[in-house]
Amino acid sequence: MAIKIMAGVGAALFLVGILLTCATMFFADITWREVADVLEESPVHMDIHTREGGFHGSIGLFRSDDGPFKICLGNIEITIDR
Amino acid sequence: MTQTEFMTQLANRLIDIPLEERRAALDFYNNYFQDARDEGRSDAEVIASLESPAQIAARIRAEFAFAQARRDPANPKNTGRVLAAVFGILSLPITVPAAIVVLALGIALTAVLLAFVLTAVGIVLACVGTAFLVGLNAAVLLVTGAGTGAMFPILLGMALMALGLTVLFATVFWLLLKLLARVIAWAGRGIYRLFAGNRKGEAK
């Protein structure tokens, strides 16, 4: 039963997502190229590297006055430029 | 070796199986000794006619593993027990070529299982990462107001698609893992029967 619920939830999310994306693109006359350009120019960057001191199992949010906003999930660092 | 020493060794080697199963096995061998004594055979003769306690324990653990895997094949603990039973054949008296074949088959089954689990975890994590990053981009667009107004619902839709794929992949991989566990249990039982079945230490 749990498997059926999971499959149903997954399929519903996927269908809602694809309908939302395609319908918006169709009515707003936006191409995939334009979506890709927006993502490329996005200030959000994902940088996977070993943080200082080797493996980190922690999760944290860092924000300095002059630097970018950083989200750290273990060794994965997501940077949002300001 | 006396019966007490034999039974003590056997009991010590069955410490990792449930008490009920262990008691049943020990009762069986105690009765076996008693019956043999009634027939006029000495303990030494009975012990000589049996396999060593280590070998008998390996067989009992293997039979227990296969029974558990048949009852609950989706339990990863049972799949581990089946693989341990396959490698446990190496502790039994078999020829060197047979041992090499058993070792190769055991490693192959373990490798298939590990490869499947790592692939599944990798794909699910990739989907989660995509959903998270696209969702984050959508949130940043919403806050900064960059791009056209229609870009937010497009990115939100893409994040939902990735999230839906994560749940779908997780479901499919869970079902496939259960199927793989059944196949490993079936293959492990086959390997065991082929290389270690029908020995003098088993129930008569």
Contacts between the chains, C-beta under 8 A, distances in Angstrom:
chain1	res1	chain2	res2	distance
A	3	B	171	5.9
A	3	B	174	6.9
A	3	B	175	6.7
A	6	B	167	5.8
A	6	B	170	7.0
A	6	B	171	4.5
A	7	B	167	7.9
A	7	B	168	6.7
A	7	B	171	4.8
A	9	B	164	8.0
A	9	B	167	5.6
A	10	B	164	5.0
A	10	B	165	7.3
A	10	B	166	7.5
A	10	B	167	3.2
A	10	B	168	3.6
A	10	B	169	8.0
A	10	B	170	7.7
A	10	B	171	6.0
A	11	B	164	6.7
A	11	B	168	6.5
A	12	B	164	7.1
A	13	B	160	5.3
A	13	B	161	7.5
A	13	B	163	5.2
A	13	B	164	3.2
A	13	B	167	6.4
A	14	B	160	7.4
A	14	B	161	5.4
A	14	B	164	3.0
A	14	B	165	6.0
A	14	B	168	6.5
A	15	B	164	7.3
A	16	B	157	7.6
A	16	B	160	5.6
A	16	B	164	7.6
A	17	B	156	7.9
A	17	B	157	4.6
A	17	B	158	6.6
A	17	B	159	7.1
A	17	B	160	3.1
A	17	B	161	3.4
A	17	B	162	7.6
A	17	B	163	7.3
A	17	B	164	5.8
A	18	B	157	6.8
A	18	B	161	5.5
A	19	B	157	7.3
A	20	B	153	5.6
A	20	B	154	7.6
A	20	B	156	6.4
A	20	B	157	3.3
A	20	B	160	6.6
A	21	B	153	7.6
A	21	B	154	5.2
A	21	B	157	3.2
A	21	B	158	5.5
A	21	B	161	6.8
A	22	B	157	7.7
A	24	B	150	5.3
A	24	B	153	4.5
A	24	B	154	5.0
A	24	B	157	6.7
A	25	B	150	7.8
A	25	B	154	6.0
A	27	B	150	7.8
A	28	B	148	7.0
A	28	B	150	3.5
A	28	B	154	8.0
A	30	B	148	7.2
A	30	B	150	5.8
A	30	B	151	7.4
A	30	B	154	6.7
A	35	B	151	7.2
A	35	B	154	5.8
A	35	B	155	7.7
A	35	B	158	7.9
A	38	B	137	7.9
A	38	B	141	7.4
A	38	B	146	7.6
A	38	B	147	4.7
A	38	B	151	5.4
A	38	B	155	7.8
A	39	B	134	7.8
A	39	B	137	6.2
A	39	B	155	7.9
A	41	B	146	7.8
A	42	B	137	4.9
A	42	B	140	6.5
A	42	B	141	7.7
A	42	B	146	8.0
A	43	B	140	6.2
A	43	B	144	7.6
A	44	B	133	6.7
A	44	B	136	5.4
A	44	B	137	5.2
A	44	B	140	5.6
A	46	B	129	7.8
A	46	B	133	5.9
A	78	B	133	7.3
A	78	B	136	7.0
A	80	B	136	7.7
A	80	B	140	6.4
